[in-house]
Amino acid sequence: MRAAVLEAPGRLVVQDTDEPSPSDEAVLVAVELAGVCGSDILVYSGTRPVKYPLILGHEAIGRVTHPGRSGLAEGTRVVIEPNIPCGVCSVCQRGRGNVCPKKRSLGLNTPGAMADHVSVPVGFVHPVPPQIEPMDAVGLEPLAVAVHAFRLGEAAEGDAVAIIGCGTEGLLLTQVATAMGARVLAADMRADRLAAAERFGAARTLEVPADETAEELGAQIASDWSPTVVFECAGAEPAVELALQAVAIGGRVVVIGLTAKPVPVVPLRFVRRGLTLTASLIYDHPGDFERTIELVRLGRARPSALVTHVRGLDDAAEAVQLVASGSTGKALVDVAGVLASQQPGAGAAARR
């Protein structure tokens, strides 16, 4: 089979490789579409070390060719849940498989989905309802991340929330929060991302000035918007500081971004304001995927609206580089040519 193989940092090559030979405890999926994620960029650049060579990619849909003991019929379109907890460690036994230290993840420590075929354990592929188009289906995995984060925020219908950082995950979270009845303030340093947030339902947007401190801007947001929940999606320490300053008294800050730098916290202010700080990593198996599929089936969220570029498997490296440049929205790799006659949802770039 053909696959996009990362041979070393910055060197992604499409080549022939062995097709997986799954047991009855796995499902073999003929991949149709794969998405390019920010974590793929960290792996591609070498920022997140992996064992080379590695087939890249974890966001994907495809057709079942070997059902194993899944009970699925051959040809069923499925979305892949790419993070597989061990299920037996003490963390998993507490219901926290999303942070299982023995977790296997496609495209990170096990072969990924930018390939003609990928093997996935039984229970980690979900049938795609016929109402969901392929370009929306391939976005179910990153949307599940947003659904999980919103659940952790515990926002009620009508609550004011703030989303700091309007990259892919921040914009998906804007869709989810709006669908759930929250009033969203979206903040980012880029006007184009804020325009997208408005299209996806944000009631207010705020362009973050480069020269304003987190304390000043946070005080402004707290005074004008009083968000009961603030979601940090930028993955930068100033954004975490801003979130802590902006949240209302008694509110919650949900950190989704993955900054590696320390953030100052003043316990006196944190405790006296009665804040809750929580981390959101991927999603809970299998509930968050089921919730996400239903949200899209009902038309309440549309992940494809973020897509701006589609490339074939031979041009997978270009798709990854486009996302790495920060100059594009969501990019897809059309492994099986299912979108050959279609255009990306945002219409910013034609398929090639």
VEXDREN-2710 file (C-alpha; in Angstrom, 1 decimal):
% VEXDREN-2710
k/r/px/py/pz
1/MET/0.0/0.0/0.0
2/ARG/1.0/3.7/-0.3
3/ALA/1.6/5.8/2.8
4/ALA/3.0/9.1/3.8
5/VAL/6.0/8.1/5.9
6/LEU/7.9/10.5/8.1
7/GLU/11.5/9.4/7.7
8/ALA/13.0/12.2/9.8
9/PRO/11.9/15.6/11.0
10/GLY/10.8/17.6/8.0
11/ARG/11.1/14.6/5.6
12/LEU/7.6/13.2/4.7
13/VAL/7.8/10.8/1.7
14/VAL/5.0/8.9/0.0
15/GLN/6.2/5.3/-0.5
16/ASP/5.1/1.7/-0.8
17/THR/4.9/-0.1/2.5
18/ASP/3.4/-3.3/3.9
19/GLU/-0.4/-3.4/4.3
20/PRO/-1.5/-4.2/7.9
21/SER/-2.5/-7.7/8.7
22/PRO/-5.1/-7.3/11.5
23/SER/-6.3/-9.9/13.9
24/ASP/-10.0/-10.5/14.6
25/GLU/-9.6/-7.9/17.4
26/ALA/-8.9/-5.2/14.9
27/VAL/-10.7/-3.5/12.0
28/LEU/-8.9/-2.8/8.7
29/VAL/-10.0/0.5/7.2
30/ALA/-9.4/1.6/3.7
31/VAL/-8.7/5.3/4.3
32/GLU/-10.7/7.9/2.3
33/LEU/-9.8/11.2/3.9
34/ALA/-7.3/12.3/6.5
35/GLY/-7.0/15.6/8.3
36/VAL/-3.8/17.5/9.1
37/CYS/-3.7/18.5/12.8
38/GLY/-1.5/20.7/14.9
39/SER/-0.1/17.7/16.7
40/ASP/0.9/16.3/13.2
41/ILE/3.0/19.5/12.8
42/LEU/4.8/19.0/16.1
43/VAL/5.7/15.4/15.0
44/TYR/6.6/16.6/11.5
45/SER/8.9/19.3/12.7
46/GLY/10.6/17.1/15.3
47/THR/9.3/19.2/18.2
48/ARG/7.5/16.1/19.5
49/PRO/10.0/13.2/19.0
50/VAL/8.8/9.9/17.6
51/LYS/10.4/6.7/16.5
52/TYR/11.2/6.9/12.8
53/PRO/10.0/5.8/10.2
54/LEU/6.4/6.6/11.1
55/ILE/3.2/6.8/9.0
56/LEU/1.8/10.2/9.9
57/GLY/-1.8/11.2/10.6
58/HIS/-4.7/10.4/13.0
59/GLU/-7.8/12.2/11.9
60/ALA/-9.4/9.9/9.3
61/ILE/-12.5/8.3/7.8
62/GLY/-12.7/5.3/5.5
63/ARG/-14.5/2.1/4.6
64/VAL/-14.3/-1.2/6.6
65/THR/-12.5/-3.9/4.6
66/HIS/-11.9/-6.4/7.4
67/PRO/-14.5/-6.1/10.2
68/GLY/-12.9/-8.5/12.6
69/ARG/-15.2/-9.0/15.6
70/SER/-16.6/-5.5/15.3
71/GLY/-20.0/-6.5/14.0
72/LEU/-19.6/-4.0/11.2
73/ALA/-20.4/-4.9/7.6
74/GLU/-17.7/-4.6/5.0
75/GLY/-18.0/-1.3/3.2
76/THR/-19.3/0.6/6.2
77/ARG/-18.0/4.2/6.4
78/VAL/-16.4/4.8/9.8
79/VAL/-14.6/7.6/11.6
80/ILE/-11.5/6.5/13.4
81/GLU/-10.9/7.2/17.1
82/PRO/-7.1/7.3/17.1
83/ASN/-6.3/7.3/20.8
84/ILE/-6.4/3.8/22.4
85/PRO/-6.0/3.6/26.2
86/CYS/-4.8/0.3/27.6
87/GLY/-8.0/-0.2/29.6
88/VAL/-6.3/-2.0/32.5
89/CYS/-4.1/0.5/34.3
90/SER/-5.2/2.3/37.4
91/VAL/-5.7/5.5/35.4
92/CYS/-8.1/3.7/33.0
93/GLN/-9.8/2.0/35.9
94/ARG/-10.7/5.5/37.3
95/GLY/-12.3/6.3/33.9
96/ARG/-9.5/8.6/32.8
97/GLY/-8.4/6.7/29.7
98/ASN/-7.7/10.0/27.9
99/VAL/-4.6/10.4/30.0
100/CYS/-3.6/6.7/30.1
101/PRO/0.2/6.6/30.3
102/LYS/0.2/3.5/28.1
103/LYS/-2.1/4.9/25.5
104/ARG/-1.4/4.1/21.9
105/SER/-2.0/6.9/19.4
106/LEU/-2.1/6.6/15.6
107/GLY/0.5/8.7/13.9
108/LEU/2.5/9.1/17.2
109/ASN/3.5/5.8/18.6
110/THR/1.7/3.4/16.2
111/PRO/1.3/3.6/12.4
112/GLY/-1.0/6.5/11.3
113/ALA/-3.8/7.1/8.9
114/MET/-2.2/8.9/5.9
115/ALA/-2.2/5.6/4.1
116/ASP/-4.3/3.4/1.9
117/HIS/-5.1/1.2/4.9
118/VAL/-4.9/1.4/8.7
119/SER/-5.6/-1.1/11.4
120/VAL/-7.7/0.0/14.4
121/PRO/-8.7/-2.0/17.5
122/VAL/-12.3/-3.1/17.6
123/GLY/-14.4/-0.5/19.4
124/PHE/-12.3/2.4/18.1
125/VAL/-14.1/2.9/14.8
126/HIS/-17.6/4.5/14.7
127/PRO/-20.1/4.2/11.9
128/VAL/-20.8/7.5/10.1
129/PRO/-24.5/8.2/9.6
130/PRO/-25.5/8.7/6.0
131/GLN/-26.6/12.3/6.8
132/ILE/-23.0/13.3/7.4
133/GLU/-20.9/14.3/4.4
134/PRO/-17.3/13.0/4.1
135/MET/-15.7/16.4/4.7
136/ASP/-17.7/16.8/7.9
137/ALA/-17.0/13.2/8.9
138/VAL/-13.2/13.6/8.8
139/GLY/-13.6/16.5/11.2
140/LEU/-15.4/14.5/13.8
141/GLU/-12.2/13.7/15.7
142/PRO/-11.0/17.2/16.4
143/LEU/-14.6/18.3/17.0
144/ALA/-14.8/15.6/19.7
145/VAL/-11.9/17.4/21.4
146/ALA/-14.0/20.5/21.5
147/VAL/-17.1/18.6/22.8
148/HIS/-15.1/17.2/25.6
149/ALA/-13.7/20.6/26.6
150/PHE/-17.1/22.2/26.6
151/ARG/-18.4/19.4/28.9
152/LEU/-15.6/20.1/31.3
153/GLY/-16.5/23.8/31.3
154/GLU/-20.0/23.0/32.6
155/ALA/-21.4/26.1/30.9
156/ALA/-25.2/26.3/31.1
157/GLU/-27.4/27.5/28.3
158/GLY/-27.3/31.3/28.1
159/ASP/-24.0/31.5/30.0
160/ALA/-21.3/33.9/28.7
161/VAL/-18.1/32.2/27.8
162/ALA/-14.8/33.3/26.3
163/ILE/-12.6/31.4/23.9
164/ILE/-8.9/32.6/23.8
165/GLY/-7.3/31.5/20.6
166/CYS/-9.2/30.9/17.4
167/GLY/-7.2/28.4/15.5
168/THR/-8.8/25.2/14.4
169/GLU/-9.7/24.0/17.9
170/GLY/-10.9/27.4/19.1
171/LEU/-13.2/27.7/16.1
172/LEU/-14.6/24.2/16.5
173/LEU/-15.2/25.1/20.2
174/THR/-17.0/28.2/19.0
175/GLN/-19.4/26.0/17.0
176/VAL/-19.9/23.7/19.9
177/ALA/-20.5/26.4/22.5
178/THR/-22.9/28.2/20.2
179/ALA/-24.8/25.0/19.4
180/MET/-25.2/24.4/23.2
181/GLY/-26.7/27.9/23.7
182/ALA/-23.7/29.7/25.2
183/ARG/-22.9/33.3/24.3
184/VAL/-19.4/33.4/23.0
185/LEU/-16.7/36.0/23.1
186/ALA/-13.8/35.0/20.8
187/ALA/-10.4/36.6/21.3
188/ASP/-7.4/36.3/19.0
189/MET/-4.5/38.4/17.5
190/ARG/-5.6/37.7/13.9
191/ALA/-8.6/39.5/12.4
192/ASP/-9.2/36.7/9.8
193/ARG/-9.7/34.2/12.6
194/LEU/-12.0/36.5/14.4
195/ALA/-14.1/36.9/11.2
196/ALA/-14.4/33.1/11.1
197/ALA/-15.5/33.0/14.7
198/GLU/-18.2/35.5/13.9
199/ARG/-19.4/33.2/11.0
200/PHE/-19.5/30.3/13.4
201/GLY/-21.7/32.1/15.9
202/ALA/-19.5/34.2/18.2
203/ALA/-21.6/37.0/19.7
204/ARG/-18.5/39.2/20.2
205/THR/-15.0/39.2/19.1
206/LEU/-11.9/40.9/20.5
207/GLU/-8.6/41.4/18.6
208/VAL/-5.8/41.1/21.2
209/PRO/-3.3/43.9/20.9
210/ALA/0.3/42.8/21.0
211/ASP/1.3/45.5/23.5
212/GLU/-1.5/45.1/26.1
213/THR/-0.9/43.1/29.3
214/ALA/-2.9/40.1/30.3
215/GLU/-4.0/41.9/33.4
216/GLU/-5.3/44.9/31.5
217/LEU/-7.1/43.0/28.8
218/GLY/-8.4/40.4/31.3
219/ALA/-9.9/43.1/33.5
220/GLN/-11.6/44.5/30.4
221/ILE/-13.1/41.1/29.4
222/ALA/-14.1/40.4/33.0
223/SER/-15.9/43.7/33.3
224/ASP/-17.5/43.8/29.9
225/TRP/-18.4/40.1/29.4
226/SER/-18.1/38.4/32.8
227/PRO/-17.5/34.9/31.4
228/THR/-18.4/32.0/33.7
229/VAL/-16.0/29.8/31.7
230/VAL/-12.9/30.7/29.7
231/PHE/-11.4/28.2/27.3
232/GLU/-7.7/28.6/26.5
233/CYS/-7.0/27.3/23.0
234/ALA/-3.9/29.2/22.0
235/GLY/-1.3/27.1/23.5
236/ALA/0.7/30.1/24.7
237/GLU/1.5/31.2/28.3
238/PRO/0.1/34.8/27.8
239/ALA/-3.2/33.2/26.8
240/VAL/-3.3/31.2/30.0
241/GLU/-2.6/34.3/32.0
242/LEU/-5.3/36.2/30.1
243/ALA/-7.8/33.4/30.7
244/LEU/-7.1/33.5/34.5
245/GLN/-7.5/37.2/34.5
246/ALA/-10.7/37.3/32.4
247/VAL/-12.8/34.7/34.1
248/ALA/-15.6/35.8/36.4
249/ILE/-15.5/35.3/40.1
250/GLY/-16.4/31.6/40.8
251/GLY/-15.7/30.7/37.2
252/ARG/-13.8/27.9/35.5
253/VAL/-10.7/28.1/33.2
254/VAL/-10.4/25.1/30.8
255/VAL/-6.9/24.7/29.3
256/ILE/-6.8/23.0/26.0
257/GLY/-3.6/24.5/24.6
258/LEU/-0.2/22.8/25.1
259/THR/2.2/25.5/26.0
260/ALA/5.4/24.1/27.6
261/LYS/6.3/27.3/29.4
262/PRO/5.4/28.2/33.1
263/VAL/2.6/30.5/33.9
264/PRO/2.5/32.7/37.0
265/VAL/-0.4/32.1/39.4
266/VAL/-1.1/34.1/42.5
267/PRO/-2.7/31.7/44.9
268/LEU/-4.2/34.5/47.0
269/ARG/-6.1/35.9/44.1
270/PHE/-7.0/32.5/42.7
271/VAL/-8.4/31.2/45.9
272/ARG/-10.2/34.3/47.0
273/ARG/-11.9/34.5/43.6
274/GLY/-13.0/30.8/43.9
275/LEU/-11.7/29.8/40.5
276/THR/-11.4/26.3/39.1
277/LEU/-8.6/25.4/36.7
278/THR/-9.0/22.2/34.7
279/ALA/-7.1/20.6/31.8
280/SER/-8.8/19.1/28.8
281/LEU/-7.0/16.5/26.8
282/ILE/-8.6/14.7/23.8
283/TYR/-11.9/13.0/24.8
284/ASP/-13.5/10.3/26.8
285/HIS/-14.0/6.9/25.1
286/PRO/-16.6/6.3/23.6
287/GLY/-19.1/8.8/24.9
288/ASP/-17.6/12.0/23.5
289/PHE/-17.4/10.5/20.0
290/GLU/-21.0/9.4/20.2
291/ARG/-22.1/12.9/21.3
292/THR/-20.1/14.5/18.5
293/ILE/-21.5/12.3/15.8
294/GLU/-25.0/13.2/16.9
295/LEU/-24.2/16.9/17.0
296/VAL/-23.1/16.8/13.4
297/ARG/-25.9/14.4/12.3
298/LEU/-28.4/17.0/13.5
299/GLY/-26.6/19.8/11.6
300/ARG/-25.7/21.7/14.7
301/ALA/-22.0/21.8/13.9
302/ARG/-20.1/21.6/10.6
303/PRO/-16.4/20.9/10.8
304/SER/-16.0/21.1/7.0
305/ALA/-16.5/24.9/7.3
306/LEU/-12.9/25.2/8.5
307/VAL/-11.4/23.4/5.5
308/THR/-9.5/25.6/3.0
309/HIS/-7.1/23.2/1.3
310/VAL/-7.4/19.6/0.0
311/ARG/-4.4/17.7/-1.4
312/GLY/-4.0/14.1/-2.7
313/LEU/-1.9/11.6/-0.9
314/ASP/1.1/12.3/-3.2
315/ASP/1.0/15.9/-2.0
316/ALA/0.7/15.1/1.7
317/ALA/3.9/16.9/2.5
318/GLU/2.5/20.0/0.9
319/ALA/-0.7/19.8/3.0
320/VAL/1.4/19.4/6.2
321/GLN/3.6/22.4/5.2
322/LEU/0.6/24.6/4.5
323/VAL/-0.8/24.0/8.0
324/ALA/2.7/24.5/9.5
325/SER/3.0/27.9/7.8
326/GLY/-0.1/29.1/9.7
327/SER/-1.4/30.7/6.5
328/THR/-4.3/28.2/5.9
329/GLY/-7.3/26.9/7.6
330/LYS/-7.9/23.1/7.9
331/ALA/-6.1/21.0/5.3
332/LEU/-7.2/17.5/4.2
333/VAL/-5.4/14.7/2.5
334/ASP/-7.7/13.0/0.0
335/VAL/-6.2/9.5/0.1
336/ALA/-8.8/7.8/-2.0
337/GLY/-9.8/10.6/-4.3
338/VAL/-13.3/10.9/-2.8
339/LEU/-13.4/14.7/-3.2
340/ALA/-12.0/14.7/-6.7
341/SER/-15.1/16.5/-8.0
342/GLN/-15.7/18.7/-4.9
343/GLN/-14.3/21.9/-3.5
344/PRO/-13.3/22.7/0.2
345/GLY/-16.0/24.1/2.3
346/ALA/-14.4/27.5/2.8
347/GLY/-13.6/27.9/-0.9
348/ALA/-10.2/29.4/-0.3
349/ALA/-8.2/27.0/-2.4
350/ALA/-9.1/24.6/-5.1
351/ARG/-8.2/21.0/-4.9
352/ARG/-5.2/20.0/-7.0
END
